[in-house]
């Protein structure tokens, strides 16, 4: 399986989340213990909630631990060039509407579309990879096909907005 790129900052966030989740384990176990002491487990919402929280935390811990070995950490401060690659901040214009959008291309574990970063695996991310200023790409997105023109490609390094 090929390595999955992630920024230094994204990698640190995953490690911090893993540590936080592991530190929450005793608290979750205590909540389960206290809920058990309340009696009948069939109608014990506190017990059910604590068990669900434990399941979600353990699943996330397992995911992160498994993922860390697959990640290739990339220092965004060392990137540059004219083509869209992982770590690039791309300004595009919707050819039909004239609407401008700015995307930072990151890995799937750190992309936050609401904050302007998208995964290189997303349809828009994949379409933009390898493109440069002046190129046009047509992408199938949930609302239909959209054609973007690449206005600029920049590298903000660790000062990225996402």
C-alpha atoms as one frame of an Amber mdcrd trajectory, in Angstrom:
protein
   0.000   0.000   0.000   1.445   3.407  -0.931   2.269   5.859   1.818  -0.359
   8.488   2.581   1.032  12.025   2.738   0.265  14.157   5.773   1.672  17.488
   6.902   3.832  17.758  10.013   0.968  19.670  11.654  -1.612  17.053  10.645
   0.577  14.250  11.976   0.979  16.064  15.289  -2.799  16.555  15.540  -3.345
  12.811  15.067  -0.739  11.979  17.700  -2.309  14.483  20.117  -5.764  13.005
  19.507  -4.435   9.497  20.130  -2.849  10.567  23.412  -6.046  12.357  24.493
  -8.200   9.316  23.712  -5.863   6.984  25.588  -5.923   9.329  28.577  -9.756
   9.260  28.547  -9.866   5.464  28.931  -9.844   5.432  32.773 -12.624   8.043
  32.870 -14.778   5.977  30.492 -14.143   2.787  32.462 -15.146   4.600  35.662
 -18.370   5.834  34.033 -19.213   2.264  32.979 -18.492   0.990  36.487 -20.713
   3.641  38.081 -23.528   2.960  35.628 -23.323  -0.791  36.322 -23.752  -0.108
  40.022 -27.100   1.561  39.292 -28.652  -1.849  38.675 -30.670  -3.192  35.732
 -28.516  -2.766  32.608 -31.442  -3.302  30.187 -32.896   0.116  30.966 -29.742
   1.946  31.985 -29.175   4.855  29.602 -26.012   5.910  31.450 -24.501   2.468
  30.949 -25.469   2.393  27.271 -24.003   5.875  26.704 -20.753   4.994  28.486
 -20.393   1.754  26.496 -21.062   3.604  23.243 -18.468   6.234  24.162 -15.988
   3.463  24.942 -16.661   1.752  21.614 -16.220   4.961  19.647 -13.016   5.865
  21.495 -11.508   2.395  21.014 -12.426   2.370  17.323 -10.768   5.740  16.819
  -7.667   4.640  18.787  -7.384   1.520  16.613  -7.841   3.564  13.440  -5.172
   6.124  14.376  -2.685   3.486  15.558  -3.136   1.550  12.315  -2.934   4.684
  10.196   0.250   6.150  11.741   2.385   3.452  10.119   0.956   4.232   6.677
   1.619   7.963   6.802   4.447   9.811   5.088   5.085  13.103   6.896   5.694
  16.029   4.548   7.185  19.337   5.692   5.043  21.918   3.901   7.761  24.552
   4.369   9.956  22.711   1.869   7.418  22.637  -0.967   7.198  24.867  -3.998
   6.680  24.918  -7.730   4.139  25.830 -10.349   2.083  22.631 -10.420  -0.611
  21.579  -7.981   0.760  18.946  -5.602   0.098  17.915  -2.022   0.449  21.016
   0.160  -0.363  23.534  -2.588  -2.926  26.275  -2.061  -4.877  26.635  -5.285
  -7.155  29.495  -6.293  -9.747  28.473  -8.869 -12.627  30.225 -10.576 -15.856
  28.497 -11.585 -15.915  29.193 -15.330 -19.744  29.386 -15.416 -20.515  31.407
 -12.277 -17.256  33.337 -11.821 -17.174  32.237  -8.176 -13.638  32.063  -6.782
 -12.563  29.339  -4.368  -9.301  28.660  -2.575  -8.303  25.107  -1.679  -5.285
  23.765   0.158  -4.589  20.209  -1.005  -3.908  17.922   1.966  -4.296  14.278
   2.968  -7.562  12.579   3.877  -6.789  12.608   7.613  -6.378  16.368   7.826
  -8.588  17.850   5.116 -11.283  20.172   6.467 -13.425  21.516   3.625 -15.143
  24.011   5.945 -11.704  25.538   6.580 -10.644  25.490   2.931  -8.579  22.316
   2.787  -9.537  19.317   0.687  -8.118  15.839   0.298  -5.974  15.047  -2.693
  -8.239  11.975  -2.993 -11.433  14.042  -3.370 -12.818  14.534  -6.885 -11.733
  18.188  -6.947  -8.350  17.374  -5.397  -7.651  14.641  -7.922  -8.700  16.841
 -10.827  -6.380  19.648  -9.705  -3.253  17.531  -9.119  -0.598  18.291 -11.716
  -2.380  21.369 -13.056  -0.901  24.873 -13.212  -2.067  28.442 -13.753  -4.398
  28.778 -16.721  -5.387  25.096 -16.853  -9.053  24.149 -16.778 -10.532  21.056
 -15.159 -14.062  19.675 -15.254 -15.134  17.809 -12.144 -18.215  15.800 -11.232
 -19.367  17.092  -7.853 -22.634  16.362  -6.029 -24.467  19.268  -7.709 -23.281
  18.222 -11.197 -20.311  19.027 -13.413 -18.298  22.137 -12.736 -15.394  23.571
 -14.717 -12.683  25.408 -12.822  -9.854  27.499 -14.169  -6.688  27.479 -12.061
  -5.935  31.124 -11.240  -2.916  30.597  -8.995  -0.833  27.943  -7.270   0.947
  28.970  -4.075   2.772  27.263  -1.243   2.114  28.728   2.188   4.026  26.091
   4.110   3.193  25.648   7.782   1.357  28.993   7.662  -1.496  27.358   5.743
  -4.992  28.370   6.764  -6.352  24.881   7.387
